[in-house]
């Protein structure tokens, strides 16, 4: 039997210091399709927005690109469902669940901490509220930020995950 560990399983204590947790094995599916198909699927059409809920949602990543995020499980079921819905149109559906580690920051100071290493305006008064997302650099690591009610998810490549936790710890000191 293969021992499967999430990219940040060994950093639980450090994440707790940041009032954060890893969201391990989150299902992540990249979808490329036309706007008409995206609307039919309930995907967001407005840049940097999210549709859906914590069970299953879609993040707008580009004019014809979305990231479908769902609870851990069998991504093949979602891929097959999307493939069936899009079978008569030009599209691409790819399971990228292992492509990004996910950190969920929950503390009240999380936006200030993120802003210390990011050029985005993360002020809620400026529009950074639940239901938005953005691709950016966080301490020079490419990330996707997703704002939730009372939390912020940070999607980062597993090879940068430890570095990013260390950078956030340094920023919180």
Secondary structure, 3 states (H helix, E strand, C coil): CCCCCCCCHHHHHHHHHCCEEECCCCEEEEEECCHHHHHHHCCCCCCCEEEECCCEEEEEEECCEEEEEECCCCHHHHHHHHHHHHCCCCCEEEECHHHCEEEEECCCCHHHHHHCCECCCCCHHHCCCCCEEEEEEECCEEEEEEEECCEEEEEECHHHHHHHHHHHHHHHC
